Amino acid sequence: MYETVPALITPIIIIGGIISGFFTATEAAAVASLYTLLISMFFYKTLKLSDMPKILMDTLALSSLSLFALAAASALGELMSYYQLSTMAQDFFVNNVWAKWVFILIIIAFFLFVGTSW
């Protein structure tokens, strides 16, 4: 039972540090990651130093996927801003939609199309 206590301290470090104002959410994540690394290496002994290169490569691969998605979304936002797509959409809805329920139906159809076309 007492062997789970070090792992259960992790949420206390995160939430307690944020609520007390000792560190921000990002810093809390970094401190918790370092804490769990040390606990897994020295208390539980489930992680070896030789495992670190593979863990870091896996982490970099997963992080690069989300950063690529963020970069693509940013580029798409810039492109839509350049071509003033928001103004065109606004003009379309102001000129062609006469009731709220028609607007809702158009939005639902759009999301169905976008959600099923991939």
MDTraj code that builds the backbone (N, CA, C; nanometers):
import mdtraj as md
import numpy as np

residues = "MET TYR GLU THR VAL PRO ALA LEU ILE THR PRO ILE ILE ILE ILE GLY GLY ILE ILE SER GLY PHE PHE THR ALA THR GLU ALA ALA ALA VAL ALA SER LEU TYR THR LEU LEU ILE SER MET PHE PHE TYR LYS THR LEU LYS LEU SER ASP MET PRO LYS ILE LEU MET ASP THR LEU ALA LEU SER SER LEU SER LEU PHE ALA LEU ALA ALA ALA SER ALA LEU GLY GLU LEU MET SER TYR TYR GLN LEU SER THR MET ALA GLN ASP PHE PHE VAL ASN ASN VAL TRP ALA LYS TRP VAL PHE ILE LEU ILE ILE ILE ALA PHE PHE LEU PHE VAL GLY THR SER TRP".split()
xyz = np.array([
    [0.0809, -0.1181, 0.0000],
    [0.0000, 0.0000, 0.0000],
    [0.0864, 0.1261, 0.0000],
    [0.1938, 0.1264, 0.0760],
    [0.2773, 0.2456, 0.0863],
    [0.3648, 0.2673, -0.0365],
    [0.3724, 0.1682, -0.1233],
    [0.4542, 0.1871, -0.2422],
    [0.3855, 0.2750, -0.3463],
    [0.2585, 0.3040, -0.3292],
    [0.1891, 0.3933, -0.4224],
    [0.1964, 0.5403, -0.3812],
    [0.2405, 0.5666, -0.2601],
    [0.2416, 0.7048, -0.2088],
    [0.3263, 0.7985, -0.2949],
    [0.4475, 0.7611, -0.3361],
    [0.5246, 0.8563, -0.4193],
    [0.4543, 0.8930, -0.5496],
    [0.3870, 0.7977, -0.6111],
    [0.3152, 0.8283, -0.7344],
    [0.1945, 0.9171, -0.7081],
    [0.1313, 0.9004, -0.5934],
    [0.0140, 0.9811, -0.5600],
    [0.0496, 1.1236, -0.5194],
    [0.1760, 1.1506, -0.4961],
    [0.2190, 1.2861, -0.4644],
    [0.2234, 1.3730, -0.5911],
    [0.2314, 1.3111, -0.7071],
    [0.2402, 1.3859, -0.8329],
    [0.1236, 1.4827, -0.8532],
    [-0.0032, 1.4393, -0.8386],
    [-0.1118, 1.5367, -0.8544],
    [-0.1091, 1.6461, -0.7482],
    [-0.0601, 1.6126, -0.6301],
    [-0.0497, 1.7132, -0.5245],
    [0.0526, 1.8193, -0.5640],
    [0.1623, 1.7761, -0.6242],
    [0.2632, 1.8710, -0.6717],
    [0.2035, 1.9620, -0.7787],
    [0.1307, 1.9036, -0.8726],
    [0.0747, 1.9825, -0.9832],
    [-0.0306, 2.0804, -0.9324],
    [-0.1348, 2.0280, -0.8684],
    [-0.2459, 2.1133, -0.8254],
    [-0.2037, 2.2076, -0.7136],
    [-0.1293, 2.1544, -0.6171],
    [-0.0851, 2.2388, -0.5060],
    [0.0070, 2.3507, -0.5508],
    [0.0955, 2.3225, -0.6432],
    [0.1857, 2.4255, -0.6932],
    [0.1147, 2.5341, -0.7707],
    [0.0127, 2.4940, -0.8478],
    [-0.0620, 2.5925, -0.9257],
    [-0.1509, 2.6775, -0.8342],
    [-0.2227, 2.6119, -0.7448],
    [-0.3142, 2.6852, -0.6567],
    [-0.2384, 2.7776, -0.5619],
    [-0.1260, 2.7314, -0.5118],
    [-0.0499, 2.8153, -0.4193],
    [0.0216, 2.9296, -0.4904],
    [0.0293, 2.9227, -0.6226],
    [0.0970, 3.0270, -0.6981],
    [0.2474, 3.0085, -0.7034],
    [0.2928, 2.8920, -0.6626],
    [0.4367, 2.8672, -0.6631],
    [0.4902, 2.8569, -0.8055],
    [0.4126, 2.7973, -0.8963],
    [0.4512, 2.7938, -1.0368],
    [0.3285, 2.7890, -1.1260],
    [0.3508, 2.8139, -1.2554],
    [0.2417, 2.8134, -1.3532],
    [0.2103, 2.6695, -1.3940],
    [0.1096, 2.6544, -1.4796],
    [0.0701, 2.5204, -1.5241],
    [0.1823, 2.4532, -1.6038],
    [0.2522, 2.5299, -1.6859],
    [0.3628, 2.4739, -1.7640],
    [0.4774, 2.4320, -1.6730],
    [0.5084, 2.5169, -1.5770],
    [0.6145, 2.4820, -1.4825],
    [0.5740, 2.3631, -1.3974],
    [0.4460, 2.3537, -1.3620],
    [0.3972, 2.2395, -1.2848],
    [0.4141, 2.1098, -1.3637],
    [0.3887, 2.1156, -1.4937],
    [0.4070, 1.9968, -1.5775],
    [0.5536, 1.9559, -1.5823],
    [0.6425, 2.0547, -1.5929],
    [0.7855, 2.0240, -1.5973],
    [0.8331, 1.9656, -1.4640],
    [0.7894, 2.0241, -1.3542],
    [0.8295, 1.9741, -1.2221],
    [0.7736, 1.8341, -1.1999],
    [0.6484, 1.8114, -1.2376],
    [0.5888, 1.6791, -1.2211],
    [0.6587, 1.5758, -1.3087],
    [0.6979, 1.6149, -1.4288],
    [0.7703, 1.5219, -1.5161],
    [0.9053, 1.4841, -1.4572],
    [0.9756, 1.5821, -1.4059],
    [1.1043, 1.5550, -1.3424],
    [1.0862, 1.4689, -1.2180],
    [0.9840, 1.4983, -1.1397],
    [0.9564, 1.4204, -1.0191],
    [0.9259, 1.2745, -1.0537],
    [0.8392, 1.2525, -1.1538],
    [0.8060, 1.1148, -1.1907],
    [0.9254, 1.0419, -1.2522],
    [1.0103, 1.1161, -1.3224],
    [1.1322, 1.0544, -1.3754],
    [1.2208, 1.0054, -1.2623],
    [1.2408, 1.0905, -1.1634],
    [1.3253, 1.0513, -1.0500],
    [1.2633, 0.9376, -0.9696],
    [1.1328, 0.9429, -0.9480],
    [1.0651, 0.8363, -0.8735],
    [1.0740, 0.7037, -0.9478],
    [1.0533, 0.7073, -1.0790],
    [1.0574, 0.5817, -1.1546],
    [1.1993, 0.5263, -1.1650],
    [1.3000, 0.6135, -1.1600],
    [1.4377, 0.5642, -1.1687],
    [1.4903, 0.5141, -1.0340],
    [1.4611, 0.5864, -0.9271],
    [1.5257, 0.5552, -0.8004],
    [1.4351, 0.4865, -0.6987],
    [1.3050, 0.5093, -0.7024],
    [1.2169, 0.4437, -0.6056],
    [1.1613, 0.3140, -0.6614],
    [1.0986, 0.3209, -0.7786],
    [1.0402, 0.2009, -0.8388],
    [1.1412, 0.1186, -0.9173],
    [1.2472, 0.1809, -0.9638],
    [1.3527, 0.1160, -1.0422],
    [1.2981, 0.0460, -1.1676],
    [1.2007, 0.1097, -1.2304],
    [1.1437, 0.0546, -1.3538],
    [1.2010, 0.1208, -1.4780],
    [1.2753, 0.2268, -1.4596],
    [1.3316, 0.3008, -1.5706],
    [1.4824, 0.3066, -1.5548],
    [1.5504, 0.2714, -1.6634],
    [1.6970, 0.2745, -1.6612],
    [1.7462, 0.3901, -1.7481],
    [1.8659, 0.4321, -1.7227],
    [1.9233, 0.5411, -1.7998],
    [1.9391, 0.5031, -1.9468],
    [1.9574, 0.3758, -1.9736],
    [1.9713, 0.3307, -2.1123],
    [1.8383, 0.3379, -2.1886],
    [1.7263, 0.3474, -2.1161],
    [1.5960, 0.3602, -2.1813],
    [1.5668, 0.5033, -2.2261],
    [1.6415, 0.5989, -2.1759],
    [1.6118, 0.7396, -2.2005],
    [1.6182, 0.7806, -2.3486],
    [1.7165, 0.7368, -2.4283],
    [1.7170, 0.7791, -2.5694],
    [1.5908, 0.7385, -2.6453],
    [1.5424, 0.6170, -2.6235],
    [1.4200, 0.5734, -2.6922],
    [1.2993, 0.6524, -2.6427],
    [1.2924, 0.6773, -2.5133],
    [1.1808, 0.7556, -2.4581],
    [1.1828, 0.8967, -2.5151],
    [1.2995, 0.9571, -2.5226],
    [1.3095, 1.0925, -2.5767],
    [1.2735, 1.0971, -2.7246],
    [1.3153, 0.9968, -2.8009],
    [1.2805, 0.9935, -2.9435],
    [1.1296, 0.9773, -2.9627],
    [1.0664, 0.8904, -2.8823],
    [0.9214, 0.8749, -2.8907],
    [0.8505, 1.0051, -2.8543],
    [0.9003, 1.0727, -2.7515],
    [0.8416, 1.1999, -2.7100],
    [0.8564, 1.3047, -2.8193],
    [0.9729, 1.3108, -2.8814],
    [0.9936, 1.4068, -2.9896],
    [0.9042, 1.3774, -3.1096],
    [0.8851, 1.2501, -3.1388],
    [0.7995, 1.2136, -3.2522],
    [0.6549, 1.2554, -3.2261],
    [0.6048, 1.2303, -3.1061],
    [0.4674, 1.2690, -3.0751],
    [0.4520, 1.4208, -3.0679],
    [0.5511, 1.4884, -3.0137],
    [0.5444, 1.6346, -3.0055],
    [0.5491, 1.6973, -3.1438],
    [0.6269, 1.6404, -3.2331],
    [0.6370, 1.6974, -3.3674],
    [0.5049, 1.6840, -3.4431],
    [0.4278, 1.5791, -3.4157],
    [0.2979, 1.5648, -3.4815],
    [0.2036, 1.6778, -3.4414],
    [0.1968, 1.7051, -3.3130],
    [0.1060, 1.8109, -3.2688],
    [0.1560, 1.9479, -3.3127],
    [0.2861, 1.9698, -3.3142],
    [0.3383, 2.0983, -3.3599],
    [0.3176, 2.1168, -3.5095],
    [0.3238, 2.0082, -3.5860],
    [0.2955, 2.0178, -3.7295],
    [0.1492, 2.0548, -3.7522],
    [0.0595, 1.9950, -3.6748],
    [-0.0823, 2.0296, -3.6868],
    [-0.1052, 2.1756, -3.6499],
    [-0.0362, 2.2242, -3.5488],
    [-0.0480, 2.3647, -3.5093],
    [0.0037, 2.4570, -3.6193],
    [0.1157, 2.4205, -3.6805],
    [0.1712, 2.5024, -3.7887],
    [0.0778, 2.5039, -3.9099],
    [0.0197, 2.3894, -3.9425],
    [-0.0732, 2.3833, -4.0558],
    [-0.1979, 2.4660, -4.0284],
    [-0.2486, 2.4604, -3.9059],
    [-0.3659, 2.5401, -3.8708],
    [-0.3339, 2.6892, -3.8755],
    [-0.2156, 2.7262, -3.8328],
    [-0.1752, 2.8666, -3.8375],
    [-0.1645, 2.9150, -3.9818],
    [-0.1051, 2.8334, -4.0673],
    [-0.0931, 2.8707, -4.2087],
    [-0.2308, 2.8807, -4.2739],
    [-0.3207, 2.7893, -4.2400],
    [-0.4556, 2.7948, -4.2955],
    [-0.5288, 2.9195, -4.2476],
    [-0.5094, 2.9563, -4.1224],
    [-0.5703, 3.0785, -4.0696],
    [-0.5194, 3.2025, -4.1407],
    [-0.3889, 3.2067, -4.1666],
    [-0.3330, 3.3198, -4.2413],
    [-0.3887, 3.3262, -4.3836],
    [-0.4017, 3.2110, -4.4483],
    [-0.4549, 3.2061, -4.5841],
    [-0.6005, 3.2517, -4.5875],
    [-0.6789, 3.2049, -4.4907],
    [-0.8190, 3.2460, -4.4854],
    [-0.8320, 3.3948, -4.4548],
    [-0.7425, 3.4476, -4.3755],
    [-0.7434, 3.5905, -4.3462],
    [-0.7035, 3.6714, -4.4696],
    [-0.6071, 3.6228, -4.5437],
    [-0.5611, 3.6934, -4.6640],
    [-0.6729, 3.7050, -4.7665],
    [-0.7470, 3.5965, -4.7852],
    [-0.8555, 3.5969, -4.8831],
    [-0.9879, 3.6459, -4.8238],
    [-0.9876, 3.6919, -4.7002],
    [-1.1037, 3.7470, -4.6308],
    [-1.2235, 3.6525, -4.6364],
    [-1.1975, 3.5274, -4.6027],
    [-1.3024, 3.4264, -4.6049],
    [-1.4114, 3.4559, -4.5021],
    [-1.3748, 3.5144, -4.3887],
    [-1.4759, 3.5441, -4.2867],
    [-1.5754, 3.6486, -4.3374],
    [-1.5272, 3.7459, -4.4129],
    [-1.6173, 3.8470, -4.4689],
    [-1.7090, 3.7856, -4.5736],
    [-1.6549, 3.6955, -4.6539],
    [-1.7385, 3.6292, -4.7545],
    [-1.8449, 3.5418, -4.6886],
    [-1.8082, 3.4708, -4.5822],
    [-1.9058, 3.3875, -4.5119],
    [-2.0125, 3.4739, -4.4471],
    [-1.9715, 3.5849, -4.3888],
    [-2.0677, 3.6756, -4.3275],
    [-2.1653, 3.7299, -4.4319],
    [-2.1138, 3.7721, -4.5435],
    [-2.2009, 3.8239, -4.6502],
    [-2.2976, 3.7172, -4.6998],
    [-2.2484, 3.5940, -4.7122],
    [-2.3353, 3.4852, -4.7573],
    [-2.4502, 3.4645, -4.6598],
    [-2.4196, 3.4555, -4.5315],
    [-2.5248, 3.4280, -4.4337],
    [-2.6199, 3.5456, -4.4170],
    [-2.5701, 3.6671, -4.4264],
    [-2.6581, 3.7841, -4.4137],
    [-2.7529, 3.7926, -4.5331],
    [-2.7046, 3.7632, -4.6513],
    [-2.7853, 3.7802, -4.7721],
    [-2.8736, 3.6606, -4.8057],
    [-2.8367, 3.5402, -4.7620],
    [-2.9080, 3.4208, -4.8092],
    [-2.9848, 3.3453, -4.7017],
    [-2.9646, 3.3763, -4.5769],
    [-3.0316, 3.3012, -4.4701],
    [-3.1388, 3.3911, -4.4091],
    [-3.2623, 3.3443, -4.4110],
    [-3.3743, 3.4272, -4.3669],
    [-3.4264, 3.3871, -4.2293],
    [-3.3831, 3.2701, -4.1786],
    [-3.4322, 3.2265, -4.0478],
    [-3.3186, 3.1583, -3.9710],
    [-3.3330, 3.1586, -3.8399],
    [-3.2291, 3.0976, -3.7562],
    [-3.2170, 2.9481, -3.7814],
    [-3.3303, 2.8814, -3.8039],
    [-3.3247, 2.7368, -3.8220],
    [-3.2547, 2.6997, -3.9522],
    [-3.2625, 2.7848, -4.0543],
    [-3.1909, 2.7590, -4.1799],
    [-3.0407, 2.7710, -4.1571],
    [-3.0021, 2.8704, -4.0785],
    [-2.8606, 2.8863, -4.0433],
    [-2.8093, 2.7624, -3.9698],
    [-2.8856, 2.7145, -3.8740],
    [-2.8456, 2.5948, -3.7983],
    [-2.8342, 2.4739, -3.8917],
    [-2.9276, 2.4578, -3.9829],
    [-2.9218, 2.3453, -4.0778],
    [-2.7985, 2.3535, -4.1672],
    [-2.7637, 2.4738, -4.2103],
    [-2.6439, 2.4897, -4.2941],
    [-2.5187, 2.4533, -4.2147],
    [-2.5108, 2.4980, -4.0915],
    [-2.3945, 2.4666, -4.0069],
    [-2.3860, 2.3165, -3.9804],
    [-2.4984, 2.2532, -3.9514],
    [-2.4993, 2.1074, -3.9282],
    [-2.4549, 2.0331, -4.0536],
    [-2.5064, 2.0738, -4.1684],
    [-2.4665, 2.0090, -4.2937],
    [-2.3176, 2.0278, -4.3195],
    [-2.2671, 2.1473, -4.2913],
    [-2.1239, 2.1728, -4.3099],
    [-2.0399, 2.0812, -4.2214],
    [-2.0759, 2.0717, -4.0943],
    [-1.9980, 1.9866, -4.0040],
    [-2.0115, 1.8388, -4.0382],
    [-2.1263, 1.7973, -4.0869],
    [-2.1405, 1.6591, -4.1327],
    [-2.0501, 1.6320, -4.2518],
    [-2.0447, 1.7267, -4.3455],
    [-1.9613, 1.7111, -4.4626],
    [-1.8134, 1.7074, -4.4223],
    [-1.7727, 1.7997, -4.3388],
    [-1.6314, 1.8058, -4.2977],
    [-1.5955, 1.6820, -4.2148],
    [-1.6856, 1.6392, -4.1287],
    [-1.6561, 1.5252, -4.0413],
    [-1.6524, 1.3923, -4.1124],
    [-1.7239, 1.3788, -4.2241],
    [-1.7287, 1.2493, -4.2932],
    [-1.6429, 1.2435, -4.4188],
    [-1.5835, 1.3575, -4.4556],
    [-1.5071, 1.3556, -4.5814],
    [-1.3645, 1.3096, -4.5622],
    [-1.3199, 1.2910, -4.4408],
    [-1.1819, 1.2482, -4.4186],
    [-1.1802, 1.1005, -4.4105],
])
top = md.Topology()
chain = top.add_chain()
for i, resn in enumerate(residues, 1):
    res = top.add_residue(resn, chain, resSeq=i)
    for name in ("N", "CA", "C"):
        top.add_atom(name, md.element.get_by_symbol(name[0]), res)
traj = md.Trajectory(xyz[None], top)
